[in-house]
Amino acid sequence: MNTPLRLSQEPVSPTIEAAAAHAEDISNAFRDLQIVLPPETIVRRDEPLARRTTLRVGGPADLFIEPSSDNALASALEIAHLRSIPLFLLGRGSNLLVRDGGIRGMVLSLAHPHFSRIELKGQRITAGAGARLKSIAHEARRAGLGGVEFFEGIPGCLGGALRMNAGAMGAWTFDTVEELRCMSPSGQILTLPAQEVPVEYRACPLLRTHIALGAVFRGRPDDAEVIRAKMEQFSKKRWTSQPNQPSAGCTFKNPQPTLPAGRLLDELGLKGARVGDAMVSDVHANFFVNLGQARASDILELIEQVRTRARELRGIELETEVEIVGEDA
Ligand SMILES: Cc1cc2nc3c(=O)[nH]c(=O)nc-3n(C[C@H](O)[C@H](O)[C@H](O)COP(=O)(O)OP(=O)(O)OC[C@H]3O[C@@H](n4cnc5c(N)ncnc54)[C@H](O)[C@@H]3O)c2cc1C
């Protein structure tokens, strides 16, 4: 099976024939999925995605699946492969910009409780890919385990954090990961020691082709009160330095280790720049916020304007940290 797990970041303009063939594949896959998958698995067509992302923009997914077990997930992968349907993994949508035309393909979400368990044993924290980062941080605190305090303010789930190697307050997700559990595109389950999983700044390349099912973290024993104080300090830092309007967190990667993208955009006088209801936050310039009625196209236009300014005025090519997926309207 070789169906790519990633959707291209470039929208495609299919011919009428290709669009008709795709629509037929989707209808056939929908029928197959309803026959094969257990009733606990959610299977929907034309599922709106805007409400499933923190930016609150974007069109629908052709197919939306919330598998209720590892087997159901593997079956969905097999059907996508047989019908040549592109796949996309959706976490809590906090690092995503879905274009206004939505996603042509199958969107898989691991939000079912089967994938959201958190278990603590000694210093080991075992969590499913669907577990909220905040819940992992709080469960660890209750057990007197430190090391994942920085998860507290990141609004994603573990699968997204592993794929992004999310980080904050000087720590990265993979710093404390001991073991990664994932599923290959052919539905095989692998358990890998963290040392065998290469990671980079904001990326775990293996998870471009494999689905994270969960991870084991090695917590650091600490006083629960000390951990609580640390989490409170992190949380305070966030609320005073980040906007509270809908956003997808940092829009751009830092162009240089010593030059945060937010500082660059601030120096370029871009705070408050707007396209429709999309705005460069006046609290933190690397956060692009939705003031209410923004469309994905407004945010994309704002991203392009900002990139042009950084290129023209400072010779810096900014790369997005937020992942842009789907088709234009
Ligand atoms: C207010 C705010 C603050 C933020 N602060 C931070 C921060 O401090 N540090 C930071 O790093 N990020 C931050 N982010 C960005 C975001 O929260 C993180 O990148 C988070 O890890 C994304 O998780 P998610 O579940 O929302 O993933 P999504 O946004 O849904 O997906 C992100 C990527 O992960 C992939 N993915 C999701 N689940 C899986 C899976 N099970 N297997 C394989 N791939 C998967 C998706 O396909 C996509 O490529 C912030 C965002 C917001 C809105």
The ligand as an SDF file (V2000), in Angstrom:
LIG
                    3D

 53 58  0  0  0  0  0  0  0  0999 V2000
   -2.9510   29.5050   20.7340 C   0  0  0  0  0  0  0  0  0  0  0  0
   -1.9450   28.5190   20.1700 C   0  0  0  0  0  0  0  0  0  0  0  0
   -0.7340   28.3440   20.8120 C   0  0  0  0  0  0  0  0  0  0  0  0
    0.2030   27.4400   20.2820 C   0  0  0  0  0  0  0  0  0  0  0  0
    1.3780   27.2890   20.9310 N   0  0  0  0  0  0  0  0  0  0  0  0
    2.2900   26.4160   20.4470 C   0  0  0  0  0  0  0  0  0  0  0  0
    3.5460   26.2420   21.0980 C   0  0  0  0  0  0  0  0  0  0  0  0
    3.8340   26.8540   22.1050 O   0  0  0  0  0  0  0  0  0  0  0  0
    4.4370   25.3610   20.5650 N   0  0  0  0  0  0  0  0  0  0  0  0
    4.1470   24.6510   19.4210 C   0  0  0  0  0  0  0  0  0  0  0  0
    4.9880   23.8570   18.9810 O   0  0  0  0  0  0  0  0  0  0  0  0
    2.9620   24.7910   18.7980 N   0  0  0  0  0  0  0  0  0  0  0  0
    2.0310   25.6480   19.2690 C   0  0  0  0  0  0  0  0  0  0  0  0
    0.8380   25.7970   18.6230 N   0  0  0  0  0  0  0  0  0  0  0  0
    0.5710   25.0250   17.3840 C   0  0  0  0  0  0  0  0  0  0  0  0
   -0.1180   23.6610   17.6210 C   0  0  0  0  0  0  0  0  0  0  0  0
   -0.9070   23.7000   18.7900 O   0  0  0  0  0  0  0  0  0  0  0  0
    0.8850   22.5230   17.7210 C   0  0  0  0  0  0  0  0  0  0  0  0
    1.6440   22.3820   16.5410 O   0  0  0  0  0  0  0  0  0  0  0  0
    0.1670   21.1750   18.0290 C   0  0  0  0  0  0  0  0  0  0  0  0
    1.1130   20.2100   18.3180 O   0  0  0  0  0  0  0  0  0  0  0  0
   -0.6930   20.7030   16.8640 C   0  0  0  0  0  0  0  0  0  0  0  0
   -1.4930   19.6590   17.3430 O   0  0  0  0  0  0  0  0  0  0  0  0
   -2.9190   19.3520   16.7290 P   0  0  0  0  0  0  0  0  0  0  0  0
   -3.4530   18.1740   17.4270 O   0  0  0  0  0  0  0  0  0  0  0  0
   -3.7880   20.5540   16.7610 O   0  0  0  0  0  0  0  0  0  0  0  0
   -2.5270   18.9770   15.2350 O   0  0  0  0  0  0  0  0  0  0  0  0
   -3.1680   19.4790   13.8740 P   0  0  0  0  0  0  0  0  0  0  0  0
   -3.0170   20.9560   13.7790 O   0  0  0  0  0  0  0  0  0  0  0  0
   -4.5200   18.9260   13.6930 O   0  0  0  0  0  0  0  0  0  0  0  0
   -2.1700   18.7920   12.8340 O   0  0  0  0  0  0  0  0  0  0  0  0
   -0.8240   19.2030   12.7610 C   0  0  0  0  0  0  0  0  0  0  0  0
   -0.0560   18.1860   11.9050 C   0  0  0  0  0  0  0  0  0  0  0  0
    0.0120   16.9630   12.5800 O   0  0  0  0  0  0  0  0  0  0  0  0
   -0.5010   15.9220   11.7480 C   0  0  0  0  0  0  0  0  0  0  0  0
   -1.1230   14.9220   12.6250 N   0  0  0  0  0  0  0  0  0  0  0  0
   -2.1150   15.0950   13.5240 C   0  0  0  0  0  0  0  0  0  0  0  0
   -2.3530   13.9540   14.1650 N   0  0  0  0  0  0  0  0  0  0  0  0
   -1.5000   13.0420   13.6770 C   0  0  0  0  0  0  0  0  0  0  0  0
   -1.2470   11.6590   13.9240 C   0  0  0  0  0  0  0  0  0  0  0  0
   -1.9520   10.9630   14.8450 N   0  0  0  0  0  0  0  0  0  0  0  0
   -0.2730   11.0410   13.2280 N   0  0  0  0  0  0  0  0  0  0  0  0
    0.4460   11.6940   12.2510 C   0  0  0  0  0  0  0  0  0  0  0  0
    0.2470   12.9940   11.9800 N   0  0  0  0  0  0  0  0  0  0  0  0
   -0.7000   13.6540   12.6880 C   0  0  0  0  0  0  0  0  0  0  0  0
   -1.4970   16.6110   10.8330 C   0  0  0  0  0  0  0  0  0  0  0  0
   -1.7200   15.8680    9.6500 O   0  0  0  0  0  0  0  0  0  0  0  0
   -0.7350   17.8850   10.5670 C   0  0  0  0  0  0  0  0  0  0  0  0
    0.2710   17.6370    9.6280 O   0  0  0  0  0  0  0  0  0  0  0  0
   -0.1160   26.6950   19.1220 C   0  0  0  0  0  0  0  0  0  0  0  0
   -1.3560   26.8690   18.4900 C   0  0  0  0  0  0  0  0  0  0  0  0
   -2.2670   27.7720   19.0070 C   0  0  0  0  0  0  0  0  0  0  0  0
   -3.6070   27.9270   18.3290 C   0  0  0  0  0  0  0  0  0  0  0  0
  1  2  1  0
  2  3  1  0
  2 52  2  0
  3  4  2  0
  4  5  1  0
  4 50  1  0
  5  6  2  0
  6  7  1  0
  6 13  1  0
  7  8  2  0
  7  9  1  0
  9 10  1  0
 10 11  2  0
 10 12  1  0
 12 13  2  0
 13 14  1  0
 14 15  1  0
 14 50  1  0
 15 16  1  0
 16 17  1  0
 16 18  1  0
 18 19  1  0
 18 20  1  0
 20 21  1  0
 20 22  1  0
 22 23  1  0
 23 24  1  0
 24 25  2  0
 24 26  1  0
 24 27  1  0
 27 28  1  0
 28 29  2  0
 28 30  1  0
 28 31  1  0
 31 32  1  0
 32 33  1  0
 33 34  1  0
 33 48  1  0
 34 35  1  0
 35 36  1  0
 35 46  1  0
 36 37  1  0
 36 45  1  0
 37 38  2  0
 38 39  1  0
 39 40  1  0
 39 45  2  0
 40 41  1  0
 40 42  2  0
 42 43  1  0
 43 44  2  0
 44 45  1  0
 46 47  1  0
 46 48  1  0
 48 49  1  0
 50 51  2  0
 51 52  1  0
 52 53  1  0
M  END
$$$$
